[in-house]
Each structure stands twice: as structure tokens, then as C-alpha cells.
Amino acid sequence: MLEFIFALIIVFAIGMAIRWAIKRRKKSSSDNTSDQQQSPPNSKNISSQQTPPAPGNSAASKPPAFCSKCGQSASGDSAFCVNCGAKLE
């Protein structure tokens, strides 16, 4: 019975050590990412700075664009092909 209790204590201690290590790793990685992802207080959201399309010049009226290098269809606002990376004209 004493050996069982001793084994149980060892398993518990190992579990706590693993839990502590994981918690420490998550905390250190979240500290690193939060430092990298912080933006200056005066920065604005890029999506809020987009201007609406001019009337009569909507993407729906444009014919679909295709890459001249690989033939992949592209959206109207793309500058480069998503398949091969060639510049769209």
C-alpha cells in the first residue's frame, strides 16, 4: 500500500511539473506575440480607410480577369496571380 501511495505522489508531482512548464511556455509565447502585434495608439484600421467604388465602375460590370501566364482566373482587385505570382495586367 505504501508503494502505491508513493507512486501516486510521484505521478502527481510529474503532472504538476508538466502543467507548470506548459503554463510557463504559453505565458512566454503570449508575451512575445503581444509585443509584436501591438500597434501604435494613433494607427487606424486599414479596412476602414478603403474608399467605396465609383458608381458605374463596379467589379460586377468588369469581365473576369485571367492570368496571361497560367490562365488562372483572378479577382478584379488583384495585382498578382494567386497561382503563379505573375503580375496581372
PDB file with one MODEL, atoms N, CA, C and O in Angstrom:
MODEL        1
ATOM      1  N   MET A   1       0.818  -1.196   0.000  1.00  0.00           N
ATOM      2  CA  MET A   1       0.000   0.000   0.000  1.00  0.00           C
ATOM      3  C   MET A   1       0.859   1.256   0.000  1.00  0.00           C
ATOM      4  O   MET A   1       0.522   2.249  -0.646  1.00  0.00           O
ATOM      5  N   LEU A   2       1.962   1.208   0.722  1.00  0.00           N
ATOM      6  CA  LEU A   2       2.861   2.348   0.791  1.00  0.00           C
ATOM      7  C   LEU A   2       3.484   2.637  -0.572  1.00  0.00           C
ATOM      8  O   LEU A   2       3.685   3.795  -0.937  1.00  0.00           O
ATOM      9  N   GLU A   3       3.788   1.570  -1.325  1.00  0.00           N
ATOM     10  CA  GLU A   3       4.362   1.761  -2.662  1.00  0.00           C
ATOM     11  C   GLU A   3       3.354   2.428  -3.601  1.00  0.00           C
ATOM     12  O   GLU A   3       3.722   3.256  -4.435  1.00  0.00           O
ATOM     13  N   PHE A   4       2.092   2.063  -3.458  1.00  0.00           N
ATOM     14  CA  PHE A   4       1.045   2.679  -4.277  1.00  0.00           C
ATOM     15  C   PHE A   4       0.928   4.173  -3.985  1.00  0.00           C
ATOM     16  O   PHE A   4       0.818   4.978  -4.910  1.00  0.00           O
ATOM     17  N   ILE A   5       0.949   4.539  -2.744  1.00  0.00           N
ATOM     18  CA  ILE A   5       0.867   5.959  -2.366  1.00  0.00           C
ATOM     19  C   ILE A   5       2.091   6.715  -2.867  1.00  0.00           C
ATOM     20  O   ILE A   5       1.980   7.840  -3.355  1.00  0.00           O
ATOM     21  N   PHE A   6       3.255   6.091  -2.743  1.00  0.00           N
ATOM     22  CA  PHE A   6       4.484   6.718  -3.230  1.00  0.00           C
ATOM     23  C   PHE A   6       4.418   6.931  -4.746  1.00  0.00           C
ATOM     24  O   PHE A   6       4.789   7.996  -5.240  1.00  0.00           O
ATOM     25  N   ALA A   7       3.946   5.922  -5.479  1.00  0.00           N
ATOM     26  CA  ALA A   7       3.806   6.041  -6.935  1.00  0.00           C
ATOM     27  C   ALA A   7       2.791   7.120  -7.293  1.00  0.00           C
ATOM     28  O   ALA A   7       2.996   7.876  -8.243  1.00  0.00           O
ATOM     29  N   LEU A   8       1.713   7.193  -6.549  1.00  0.00           N
ATOM     30  CA  LEU A   8       0.692   8.204  -6.783  1.00  0.00           C
ATOM     31  C   LEU A   8       1.251   9.613  -6.565  1.00  0.00           C
ATOM     32  O   LEU A   8       0.945  10.526  -7.331  1.00  0.00           O
ATOM     33  N   ILE A   9       2.044   9.786  -5.552  1.00  0.00           N
ATOM     34  CA  ILE A   9       2.666  11.088  -5.287  1.00  0.00           C
ATOM     35  C   ILE A   9       3.630  11.458  -6.401  1.00  0.00           C
ATOM     36  O   ILE A   9       3.671  12.616  -6.817  1.00  0.00           O
ATOM     37  N   ILE A  10       4.394  10.514  -6.886  1.00  0.00           N
ATOM     38  CA  ILE A  10       5.338  10.779  -7.980  1.00  0.00           C
ATOM     39  C   ILE A  10       4.584  11.165  -9.246  1.00  0.00           C
ATOM     40  O   ILE A  10       4.961  12.125  -9.918  1.00  0.00           O
ATOM     41  N   VAL A  11       3.528  10.436  -9.578  1.00  0.00           N
ATOM     42  CA  VAL A  11       2.734  10.757 -10.770  1.00  0.00           C
ATOM     43  C   VAL A  11       2.120  12.152 -10.629  1.00  0.00           C
ATOM     44  O   VAL A  11       2.108  12.924 -11.588  1.00  0.00           O
ATOM     45  N   PHE A  12       1.624  12.469  -9.466  1.00  0.00           N
ATOM     46  CA  PHE A  12       1.051  13.790  -9.223  1.00  0.00           C
ATOM     47  C   PHE A  12       2.110  14.877  -9.383  1.00  0.00           C
ATOM     48  O   PHE A  12       1.843  15.910  -9.996  1.00  0.00           O
ATOM     49  N   ALA A  13       3.303  14.659  -8.840  1.00  0.00           N
ATOM     50  CA  ALA A  13       4.383  15.641  -8.937  1.00  0.00           C
ATOM     51  C   ALA A  13       4.805  15.841 -10.386  1.00  0.00           C
ATOM     52  O   ALA A  13       5.040  16.972 -10.810  1.00  0.00           O
ATOM     53  N   ILE A  14       4.903  14.765 -11.146  1.00  0.00           N
ATOM     54  CA  ILE A  14       5.269  14.873 -12.565  1.00  0.00           C
ATOM     55  C   ILE A  14       4.187  15.628 -13.329  1.00  0.00           C
ATOM     56  O   ILE A  14       4.494  16.471 -14.172  1.00  0.00           O
ATOM     57  N   GLY A  15       2.929  15.331 -13.039  1.00  0.00           N
ATOM     58  CA  GLY A  15       1.832  16.039 -13.699  1.00  0.00           C
ATOM     59  C   GLY A  15       1.851  17.526 -13.407  1.00  0.00           C
ATOM     60  O   GLY A  15       1.635  18.342 -14.303  1.00  0.00           O
ATOM     61  N   MET A  16       2.105  17.878 -12.173  1.00  0.00           N
ATOM     62  CA  MET A  16       2.178  19.295 -11.800  1.00  0.00           C
ATOM     63  C   MET A  16       3.360  19.982 -12.475  1.00  0.00           C
ATOM     64  O   MET A  16       3.245  21.133 -12.895  1.00  0.00           O
ATOM     65  N   ALA A  17       4.490  19.294 -12.585  1.00  0.00           N
ATOM     66  CA  ALA A  17       5.664  19.866 -13.252  1.00  0.00           C
ATOM     67  C   ALA A  17       5.379  20.103 -14.731  1.00  0.00           C
ATOM     68  O   ALA A  17       5.770  21.132 -15.282  1.00  0.00           O
ATOM     69  N   ILE A  18       4.709  19.169 -15.367  1.00  0.00           N
ATOM     70  CA  ILE A  18       4.357  19.333 -16.782  1.00  0.00           C
ATOM     71  C   ILE A  18       3.379  20.486 -16.950  1.00  0.00           C
ATOM     72  O   ILE A  18       3.524  21.301 -17.862  1.00  0.00           O
ATOM     73  N   ARG A  19       2.396  20.555 -16.085  1.00  0.00           N
ATOM     74  CA  ARG A  19       1.413  21.647 -16.151  1.00  0.00           C
ATOM     75  C   ARG A  19       2.094  23.002 -15.979  1.00  0.00           C
ATOM     76  O   ARG A  19       1.792  23.951 -16.703  1.00  0.00           O
ATOM     77  N   TRP A  20       3.006  23.087 -15.026  1.00  0.00           N
ATOM     78  CA  TRP A  20       3.742  24.334 -14.792  1.00  0.00           C
ATOM     79  C   TRP A  20       4.572  24.724 -16.014  1.00  0.00           C
ATOM     80  O   TRP A  20       4.612  25.894 -16.395  1.00  0.00           O
ATOM     81  N   ALA A  21       5.243  23.727 -16.633  1.00  0.00           N
ATOM     82  CA  ALA A  21       6.074  24.009 -17.803  1.00  0.00           C
ATOM     83  C   ALA A  21       5.229  24.497 -18.973  1.00  0.00           C
ATOM     84  O   ALA A  21       5.624  25.430 -19.673  1.00  0.00           O
ATOM     85  N   ILE A  22       4.071  23.877 -19.194  1.00  0.00           N
ATOM     86  CA  ILE A  22       3.199  24.297 -20.296  1.00  0.00           C
ATOM     87  C   ILE A  22       2.671  25.703 -20.042  1.00  0.00           C
ATOM     88  O   ILE A  22       2.639  26.534 -20.950  1.00  0.00           O
ATOM     89  N   LYS A  23       2.262  25.964 -18.814  1.00  0.00           N
ATOM     90  CA  LYS A  23       1.743  27.286 -18.478  1.00  0.00           C
ATOM     91  C   LYS A  23       2.817  28.352 -18.663  1.00  0.00           C
ATOM     92  O   LYS A  23       2.539  29.441 -19.164  1.00  0.00           O
ATOM     93  N   ARG A  24       4.027  28.038 -18.263  1.00  0.00           N
ATOM     94  CA  ARG A  24       5.140  28.982 -18.416  1.00  0.00           C
ATOM     95  C   ARG A  24       5.442  29.233 -19.886  1.00  0.00           C
ATOM     96  O   ARG A  24       5.701  30.369 -20.284  1.00  0.00           O
ATOM     97  N   ARG A  25       5.411  28.174 -20.699  1.00  0.00           N
ATOM     98  CA  ARG A  25       5.694  28.306 -22.132  1.00  0.00           C
ATOM     99  C   ARG A  25       4.621  29.157 -22.805  1.00  0.00           C
ATOM    100  O   ARG A  25       4.939  30.014 -23.630  1.00  0.00           O
ATOM    101  N   LYS A  26       3.346  28.928 -22.460  1.00  0.00           N
ATOM    102  CA  LYS A  26       2.262  29.717 -23.048  1.00  0.00           C
ATOM    103  C   LYS A  26       2.389  31.178 -22.657  1.00  0.00           C
ATOM    104  O   LYS A  26       2.158  32.071 -23.472  1.00  0.00           O
ATOM    105  N   LYS A  27       2.757  31.418 -21.400  1.00  0.00           N
ATOM    106  CA  LYS A  27       2.888  32.792 -20.938  1.00  0.00           C
ATOM    107  C   LYS A  27       4.026  33.502 -21.664  1.00  0.00           C
ATOM    108  O   LYS A  27       3.874  34.659 -22.057  1.00  0.00           O
ATOM    109  N   SER A  28       5.161  32.834 -21.848  1.00  0.00           N
ATOM    110  CA  SER A  28       6.291  33.472 -22.517  1.00  0.00           C
ATOM    111  C   SER A  28       6.012  33.675 -24.002  1.00  0.00           C
ATOM    112  O   SER A  28       6.436  34.680 -24.574  1.00  0.00           O
ATOM    113  N   SER A  29       5.303  32.735 -24.640  1.00  0.00           N
ATOM    114  CA  SER A  29       4.996  32.917 -26.055  1.00  0.00           C
ATOM    115  C   SER A  29       3.942  33.996 -26.247  1.00  0.00           C
ATOM    116  O   SER A  29       4.001  34.727 -27.236  1.00  0.00           O
ATOM    117  N   SER A  30       2.985  34.122 -25.342  1.00  0.00           N
ATOM    118  CA  SER A  30       1.979  35.176 -25.475  1.00  0.00           C
ATOM    119  C   SER A  30       2.598  36.541 -25.208  1.00  0.00           C
ATOM    120  O   SER A  30       2.161  37.531 -25.794  1.00  0.00           O
ATOM    121  N   ASP A  31       3.600  36.620 -24.343  1.00  0.00           N
ATOM    122  CA  ASP A  31       4.297  37.884 -24.114  1.00  0.00           C
ATOM    123  C   ASP A  31       5.043  38.312 -25.368  1.00  0.00           C
ATOM    124  O   ASP A  31       5.054  39.496 -25.704  1.00  0.00           O
ATOM    125  N   ASN A  32       5.665  37.369 -26.064  1.00  0.00           N
ATOM    126  CA  ASN A  32       6.403  37.686 -27.285  1.00  0.00           C
ATOM    127  C   ASN A  32       5.473  38.137 -28.398  1.00  0.00           C
ATOM    128  O   ASN A  32       5.778  39.100 -29.101  1.00  0.00           O
ATOM    129  N   THR A  33       4.342  37.459 -28.573  1.00  0.00           N
ATOM    130  CA  THR A  33       3.431  37.821 -29.655  1.00  0.00           C
ATOM    131  C   THR A  33       2.715  39.122 -29.368  1.00  0.00           C
ATOM    132  O   THR A  33       2.432  39.881 -30.295  1.00  0.00           O
ATOM    133  N   SER A  34       2.414  39.404 -28.106  1.00  0.00           N
ATOM    134  CA  SER A  34       1.719  40.653 -27.807  1.00  0.00           C
ATOM    135  C   SER A  34       2.637  41.842 -28.053  1.00  0.00           C
ATOM    136  O   SER A  34       2.160  42.911 -28.436  1.00  0.00           O
ATOM    137  N   ASP A  35       3.933  41.686 -27.844  1.00  0.00           N
ATOM    138  CA  ASP A  35       4.867  42.770 -28.133  1.00  0.00           C
ATOM    139  C   ASP A  35       4.938  43.033 -29.627  1.00  0.00           C
ATOM    140  O   ASP A  35       5.057  44.183 -30.049  1.00  0.00           O
ATOM    141  N   GLN A  36       4.866  41.973 -30.436  1.00  0.00           N
ATOM    142  CA  GLN A  36       4.971  42.125 -31.880  1.00  0.00           C
ATOM    143  C   GLN A  36       3.683  42.638 -32.491  1.00  0.00           C
ATOM    144  O   GLN A  36       3.731  43.331 -33.508  1.00  0.00           O
ATOM    145  N   GLN A  37       2.530  42.324 -31.910  1.00  0.00           N
ATOM    146  CA  GLN A  37       1.256  42.661 -32.521  1.00  0.00           C
ATOM    147  C   GLN A  37       0.693  43.990 -32.058  1.00  0.00           C
ATOM    148  O   GLN A  37      -0.332  44.428 -32.579  1.00  0.00           O
ATOM    149  N   GLN A  38       1.318  44.637 -31.109  1.00  0.00           N
ATOM    150  CA  GLN A  38       0.790  45.914 -30.649  1.00  0.00           C
ATOM    151  C   GLN A  38       1.022  46.967 -31.717  1.00  0.00           C
ATOM    152  O   GLN A  38       2.099  47.038 -32.309  1.00  0.00           O
ATOM    153  N   SER A  39       0.022  47.773 -31.957  1.00  0.00           N
ATOM    154  CA  SER A  39       0.129  48.847 -32.922  1.00  0.00           C
ATOM    155  C   SER A  39       0.155  50.170 -32.184  1.00  0.00           C
ATOM    156  O   SER A  39      -0.303  50.258 -31.045  1.00  0.00           O
ATOM    157  N   PRO A  40       0.688  51.198 -32.823  1.00  0.00           N
ATOM    158  CA  PRO A  40       0.703  52.498 -32.174  1.00  0.00           C
ATOM    159  C   PRO A  40      -0.721  52.973 -31.892  1.00  0.00           C
ATOM    160  O   PRO A  40      -1.641  52.599 -32.619  1.00  0.00           O
ATOM    161  N   PRO A  41      -0.924  53.781 -30.865  1.00  0.00           N
ATOM    162  CA  PRO A  41      -2.281  54.188 -30.497  1.00  0.00           C
ATOM    163  C   PRO A  41      -2.979  55.024 -31.562  1.00  0.00           C
ATOM    164  O   PRO A  41      -4.209  55.055 -31.588  1.00  0.00           O
ATOM    165  N   ASN A  42      -2.248  55.700 -32.440  1.00  0.00           N
ATOM    166  CA  ASN A  42      -2.857  56.551 -33.457  1.00  0.00           C
ATOM    167  C   ASN A  42      -3.097  55.826 -34.773  1.00  0.00           C
ATOM    168  O   ASN A  42      -3.594  56.434 -35.721  1.00  0.00           O
ATOM    169  N   SER A  43      -2.754  54.536 -34.858  1.00  0.00           N
ATOM    170  CA  SER A  43      -2.948  53.821 -36.117  1.00  0.00           C
ATOM    171  C   SER A  43      -4.429  53.522 -36.304  1.00  0.00           C
ATOM    172  O   SER A  43      -5.162  53.323 -35.336  1.00  0.00           O
ATOM    173  N   LYS A  44      -4.856  53.494 -37.553  1.00  0.00           N
ATOM    174  CA  LYS A  44      -6.258  53.216 -37.878  1.00  0.00           C
ATOM    175  C   LYS A  44      -6.355  51.873 -38.560  1.00  0.00           C
ATOM    176  O   LYS A  44      -5.371  51.367 -39.101  1.00  0.00           O
ATOM    177  N   ASN A  45      -7.524  51.304 -38.535  1.00  0.00           N
ATOM    178  CA  ASN A  45      -7.776  50.042 -39.204  1.00  0.00           C
ATOM    179  C   ASN A  45      -7.723  50.274 -40.712  1.00  0.00           C
ATOM    180  O   ASN A  45      -8.379  51.180 -41.225  1.00  0.00           O
ATOM    181  N   ILE A  46      -6.955  49.469 -41.413  1.00  0.00           N
ATOM    182  CA  ILE A  46      -6.775  49.652 -42.857  1.00  0.00           C
ATOM    183  C   ILE A  46      -8.090  49.466 -43.594  1.00  0.00           C
ATOM    184  O   ILE A  46      -8.367  50.182 -44.556  1.00  0.00           O
ATOM    185  N   SER A  47      -8.907  48.509 -43.153  1.00  0.00           N
ATOM    186  CA  SER A  47     -10.162  48.269 -43.853  1.00  0.00           C
ATOM    187  C   SER A  47     -11.106  49.468 -43.765  1.00  0.00           C
ATOM    188  O   SER A  47     -11.940  49.655 -44.651  1.00  0.00           O
ATOM    189  N   SER A  48     -10.993  50.276 -42.722  1.00  0.00           N
ATOM    190  CA  SER A  48     -11.862  51.442 -42.611  1.00  0.00           C
ATOM    191  C   SER A  48     -11.405  52.580 -43.517  1.00  0.00           C
ATOM    192  O   SER A  48     -12.154  53.535 -43.720  1.00  0.00           O
ATOM    193  N   GLN A  49     -10.195  52.501 -44.064  1.00  0.00           N
ATOM    194  CA  GLN A  49      -9.676  53.551 -44.922  1.00  0.00           C
ATOM    195  C   GLN A  49      -9.979  53.308 -46.400  1.00  0.00           C
ATOM    196  O   GLN A  49      -9.643  54.149 -47.234  1.00  0.00           O
ATOM    197  N   GLN A  50     -10.597  52.196 -46.743  1.00  0.00           N
ATOM    198  CA  GLN A  50     -10.891  51.904 -48.135  1.00  0.00           C
ATOM    199  C   GLN A  50     -12.023  52.793 -48.619  1.00  0.00           C
ATOM    200  O   GLN A  50     -12.992  53.035 -47.899  1.00  0.00           O
ATOM    201  N   THR A  51     -11.891  53.273 -49.839  1.00  0.00           N
ATOM    202  CA  THR A  51     -12.922  54.118 -50.416  1.00  0.00           C
ATOM    203  C   THR A  51     -13.904  53.245 -51.185  1.00  0.00           C
ATOM    204  O   THR A  51     -13.505  52.236 -51.767  1.00  0.00           O
ATOM    205  N   PRO A  52     -15.160  53.609 -51.196  1.00  0.00           N
ATOM    206  CA  PRO A  52     -16.141  52.819 -51.942  1.00  0.00           C
ATOM    207  C   PRO A  52     -15.906  52.979 -53.447  1.00  0.00           C
ATOM    208  O   PRO A  52     -15.379  54.001 -53.886  1.00  0.00           O
ATOM    209  N   PRO A  53     -16.291  51.985 -54.227  1.00  0.00           N
ATOM    210  CA  PRO A  53     -16.107  52.083 -55.679  1.00  0.00           C
ATOM    211  C   PRO A  53     -16.987  53.180 -56.264  1.00  0.00           C
ATOM    212  O   PRO A  53     -18.071  53.473 -55.760  1.00  0.00           O
ATOM    213  N   ALA A  54     -16.492  53.772 -57.336  1.00  0.00           N
ATOM    214  CA  ALA A  54     -17.241  54.834 -58.009  1.00  0.00           C
ATOM    215  C   ALA A  54     -18.489  54.243 -58.659  1.00  0.00           C
ATOM    216  O   ALA A  54     -18.455  53.100 -59.114  1.00  0.00           O
ATOM    217  N   PRO A  55     -19.588  54.993 -58.714  1.00  0.00           N
ATOM    218  CA  PRO A  55     -20.804  54.477 -59.342  1.00  0.00           C
ATOM    219  C   PRO A  55     -20.566  54.196 -60.828  1.00  0.00           C
ATOM    220  O   PRO A  55     -19.918  54.978 -61.525  1.00  0.00           O
ATOM    221  N   GLY A  56     -21.098  53.073 -61.296  1.00  0.00           N
ATOM    222  CA  GLY A  56     -20.942  52.701 -62.691  1.00  0.00           C
ATOM    223  C   GLY A  56     -19.616  52.026 -62.976  1.00  0.00           C
ATOM    224  O   GLY A  56     -19.386  51.588 -64.103  1.00  0.00           O
ATOM    225  N   ASN A  57     -18.742  51.927 -61.995  1.00  0.00           N
ATOM    226  CA  ASN A  57     -17.442  51.313 -62.199  1.00  0.00           C
ATOM    227  C   ASN A  57     -17.293  50.143 -61.236  1.00  0.00           C
ATOM    228  O   ASN A  57     -16.230  49.958 -60.644  1.00  0.00           O
ATOM    229  N   SER A  58     -18.341  49.358 -61.076  1.00  0.00           N
ATOM    230  CA  SER A  58     -18.315  48.260 -60.116  1.00  0.00           C
ATOM    231  C   SER A  58     -17.583  47.055 -60.692  1.00  0.00           C
ATOM    232  O   SER A  58     -17.426  46.925 -61.906  1.00  0.00           O
ATOM    233  N   ALA A  59     -17.138  46.173 -59.793  1.00  0.00           N
ATOM    234  CA  ALA A  59     -16.422  44.975 -60.216  1.00  0.00           C
ATOM    235  C   ALA A  59     -17.352  44.022 -60.956  1.00  0.00           C
ATOM    236  O   ALA A  59     -16.889  43.200 -61.747  1.00  0.00           O
ATOM    237  N   ALA A  60     -18.668  44.121 -60.711  1.00  0.00           N
ATOM    238  CA  ALA A  60     -19.617  43.242 -61.378  1.00  0.00           C
ATOM    239  C   ALA A  60     -19.716  43.562 -62.865  1.00  0.00           C
ATOM    240  O   ALA A  60     -20.035  42.676 -63.659  1.00  0.00           O
ATOM    241  N   SER A  61     -19.448  44.820 -63.267  1.00  0.00           N
ATOM    242  CA  SER A  61     -19.541  45.176 -64.672  1.00  0.00           C
ATOM    243  C   SER A  61     -18.277  44.822 -65.444  1.00  0.00           C
ATOM    244  O   SER A  61     -18.291  44.818 -66.674  1.00  0.00           O
ATOM    245  N   LYS A  62     -17.184  44.524 -64.743  1.00  0.00           N
ATOM    246  CA  LYS A  62     -15.930  44.155 -65.407  1.00  0.00           C
ATOM    247  C   LYS A  62     -15.959  42.682 -65.785  1.00  0.00           C
ATOM    248  O   LYS A  62     -16.510  41.867 -65.045  1.00  0.00           O
ATOM    249  N   PRO A  63     -15.376  42.331 -66.921  1.00  0.00           N
ATOM    250  CA  PRO A  63     -15.277  40.911 -67.256  1.00  0.00           C
ATOM    251  C   PRO A  63     -14.248  40.257 -66.333  1.00  0.00           C
ATOM    252  O   PRO A  63     -13.342  40.937 -65.852  1.00  0.00           O
ATOM    253  N   PRO A  64     -14.367  38.969 -66.081  1.00  0.00           N
ATOM    254  CA  PRO A  64     -13.408  38.313 -65.195  1.00  0.00           C
ATOM    255  C   PRO A  64     -11.990  38.380 -65.769  1.00  0.00           C
ATOM    256  O   PRO A  64     -11.793  38.232 -66.975  1.00  0.00           O
ATOM    257  N   ALA A  65     -11.007  38.604 -64.895  1.00  0.00           N
ATOM    258  CA  ALA A  65      -9.608  38.697 -65.322  1.00  0.00           C
ATOM    259  C   ALA A  65      -8.966  37.318 -65.263  1.00  0.00           C
ATOM    260  O   ALA A  65      -9.316  36.484 -64.429  1.00  0.00           O
ATOM    261  N   PHE A  66      -8.013  37.099 -66.173  1.00  0.00           N
ATOM    262  CA  PHE A  66      -7.270  35.850 -66.213  1.00  0.00           C
ATOM    263  C   PHE A  66      -5.793  36.154 -66.294  1.00  0.00           C
ATOM    264  O   PHE A  66      -5.393  37.161 -66.877  1.00  0.00           O
ATOM    265  N   CYS A  67      -4.972  35.285 -65.709  1.00  0.00           N
ATOM    266  CA  CYS A  67      -3.521  35.427 -65.750  1.00  0.00           C
ATOM    267  C   CYS A  67      -3.041  35.077 -67.156  1.00  0.00           C
ATOM    268  O   CYS A  67      -3.429  34.050 -67.714  1.00  0.00           O
ATOM    269  N   SER A  68      -2.196  35.934 -67.722  1.00  0.00           N
ATOM    270  CA  SER A  68      -1.679  35.669 -69.070  1.00  0.00           C
ATOM    271  C   SER A  68      -0.603  34.586 -69.065  1.00  0.00           C
ATOM    272  O   SER A  68      -0.262  34.053 -70.121  1.00  0.00           O
ATOM    273  N   LYS A  69      -0.066  34.257 -67.898  1.00  0.00           N
ATOM    274  CA  LYS A  69       0.988  33.252 -67.823  1.00  0.00           C
ATOM    275  C   LYS A  69       0.431  31.846 -67.617  1.00  0.00           C
ATOM    276  O   LYS A  69       0.844  30.911 -68.303  1.00  0.00           O
ATOM    277  N   CYS A  70      -0.527  31.682 -66.655  1.00  0.00           N
ATOM    278  CA  CYS A  70      -1.019  30.337 -66.342  1.00  0.00           C
ATOM    279  C   CYS A  70      -2.503  30.143 -66.635  1.00  0.00           C
ATOM    280  O   CYS A  70      -2.975  29.006 -66.640  1.00  0.00           O
ATOM    281  N   GLY A  71      -3.261  31.228 -66.880  1.00  0.00           N
ATOM    282  CA  GLY A  71      -4.673  31.119 -67.207  1.00  0.00           C
ATOM    283  C   GLY A  71      -5.603  31.079 -66.008  1.00  0.00           C
ATOM    284  O   GLY A  71      -6.811  30.912 -66.176  1.00  0.00           O
ATOM    285  N   GLN A  72      -5.073  31.226 -64.812  1.00  0.00           N
ATOM    286  CA  GLN A  72      -5.890  31.206 -63.591  1.00  0.00           C
ATOM    287  C   GLN A  72      -6.788  32.432 -63.560  1.00  0.00           C
ATOM    288  O   GLN A  72      -6.347  33.534 -63.885  1.00  0.00           O
ATOM    289  N   SER A  73      -8.064  32.246 -63.165  1.00  0.00           N
ATOM    290  CA  SER A  73      -8.955  33.397 -63.034  1.00  0.00           C
ATOM    291  C   SER A  73      -8.547  34.196 -61.805  1.00  0.00           C
ATOM    292  O   SER A  73      -8.095  33.636 -60.807  1.00  0.00           O
ATOM    293  N   ALA A  74      -8.713  35.509 -61.890  1.00  0.00           N
ATOM    294  CA  ALA A  74      -8.301  36.396 -60.796  1.00  0.00           C
ATOM    295  C   ALA A  74      -9.418  37.360 -60.488  1.00  0.00           C
ATOM    296  O   ALA A  74     -10.228  37.691 -61.355  1.00  0.00           O
ATOM    297  N   SER A  75      -9.459  37.813 -59.238  1.00  0.00           N
ATOM    298  CA  SER A  75     -10.455  38.817 -58.877  1.00  0.00           C
ATOM    299  C   SER A  75     -10.041  40.158 -59.460  1.00  0.00           C
ATOM    300  O   SER A  75      -8.877  40.357 -59.807  1.00  0.00           O
ATOM    301  N   GLY A  76     -10.987  41.071 -59.567  1.00  0.00           N
ATOM    302  CA  GLY A  76     -10.728  42.350 -60.220  1.00  0.00           C
ATOM    303  C   GLY A  76      -9.742  43.232 -59.491  1.00  0.00           C
ATOM    304  O   GLY A  76      -9.105  44.075 -60.122  1.00  0.00           O
ATOM    305  N   ASP A  77      -9.587  43.072 -58.178  1.00  0.00           N
ATOM    306  CA  ASP A  77      -8.699  43.953 -57.441  1.00  0.00           C
ATOM    307  C   ASP A  77      -7.317  43.352 -57.196  1.00  0.00           C
ATOM    308  O   ASP A  77      -6.497  43.964 -56.513  1.00  0.00           O
ATOM    309  N   SER A  78      -7.046  42.174 -57.736  1.00  0.00           N
ATOM    310  CA  SER A  78      -5.748  41.531 -57.540  1.00  0.00           C
ATOM    311  C   SER A  78      -4.694  42.159 -58.437  1.00  0.00           C
ATOM    312  O   SER A  78      -4.964  42.487 -59.592  1.00  0.00           O
ATOM    313  N   ALA A  79      -3.488  42.323 -57.895  1.00  0.00           N
ATOM    314  CA  ALA A  79      -2.373  42.835 -58.678  1.00  0.00           C
ATOM    315  C   ALA A  79      -1.490  41.701 -59.179  1.00  0.00           C
ATOM    316  O   ALA A  79      -0.778  41.852 -60.171  1.00  0.00           O
ATOM    317  N   PHE A  80      -1.541  40.549 -58.481  1.00  0.00           N
ATOM    318  CA  PHE A  80      -0.715  39.412 -58.842  1.00  0.00           C
ATOM    319  C   PHE A  80      -1.559  38.150 -58.877  1.00  0.00           C
ATOM    320  O   PHE A  80      -2.569  38.058 -58.179  1.00  0.00           O
ATOM    321  N   CYS A  81      -1.157  37.184 -59.678  1.00  0.00           N
ATOM    322  CA  CYS A  81      -1.856  35.906 -59.795  1.00  0.00           C
ATOM    323  C   CYS A  81      -1.642  35.099 -58.512  1.00  0.00           C
ATOM    324  O   CYS A  81      -0.523  34.999 -58.011  1.00  0.00           O
ATOM    325  N   VAL A  82      -2.728  34.528 -57.991  1.00  0.00           N
ATOM    326  CA  VAL A  82      -2.626  33.725 -56.777  1.00  0.00           C
ATOM    327  C   VAL A  82      -2.011  32.362 -57.051  1.00  0.00           C
ATOM    328  O   VAL A  82      -1.551  31.697 -56.123  1.00  0.00           O
ATOM    329  N   ASN A  83      -1.996  31.932 -58.319  1.00  0.00           N
ATOM    330  CA  ASN A  83      -1.469  30.613 -58.660  1.00  0.00           C
ATOM    331  C   ASN A  83       0.027  30.665 -58.951  1.00  0.00           C
ATOM    332  O   ASN A  83       0.790  29.882 -58.386  1.00  0.00           O
ATOM    333  N   CYS A  84       0.458  31.572 -59.821  1.00  0.00           N
ATOM    334  CA  CYS A  84       1.877  31.586 -60.224  1.00  0.00           C
ATOM    335  C   CYS A  84       2.628  32.824 -59.764  1.00  0.00           C
ATOM    336  O   CYS A  84       3.857  32.837 -59.818  1.00  0.00           O
ATOM    337  N   GLY A  85       1.941  33.857 -59.317  1.00  0.00           N
ATOM    338  CA  GLY A  85       2.599  35.066 -58.814  1.00  0.00           C
ATOM    339  C   GLY A  85       2.931  36.096 -59.872  1.00  0.00           C
ATOM    340  O   GLY A  85       3.559  37.110 -59.569  1.00  0.00           O
ATOM    341  N   ALA A  86       2.522  35.855 -61.112  1.00  0.00           N
ATOM    342  CA  ALA A  86       2.812  36.812 -62.187  1.00  0.00           C
ATOM    343  C   ALA A  86       1.981  38.076 -61.989  1.00  0.00           C
ATOM    344  O   ALA A  86       0.877  38.028 -61.446  1.00  0.00           O
ATOM    345  N   LYS A  87       2.524  39.204 -62.436  1.00  0.00           N
ATOM    346  CA  LYS A  87       1.792  40.469 -62.321  1.00  0.00           C
ATOM    347  C   LYS A  87       0.661  40.483 -63.320  1.00  0.00           C
ATOM    348  O   LYS A  87       0.853  40.195 -64.501  1.00  0.00           O
ATOM    349  N   LEU A  88      -0.529  40.824 -62.835  1.00  0.00           N
ATOM    350  CA  LEU A  88      -1.702  40.887 -63.721  1.00  0.00           C
ATOM    351  C   LEU A  88      -1.754  42.248 -64.396  1.00  0.00           C
ATOM    352  O   LEU A  88      -1.422  43.268 -63.792  1.00  0.00           O
ATOM    353  N   GLU A  89      -2.164  42.253 -65.629  1.00  0.00           N
ATOM    354  CA  GLU A  89      -2.235  43.491 -66.400  1.00  0.00           C
ATOM    355  C   GLU A  89      -3.646  44.005 -66.480  1.00  0.00           C
ATOM    356  O   GLU A  89      -3.891  45.043 -67.095  1.00  0.00           O
TER     357      GLU A  89
ENDMDL
END
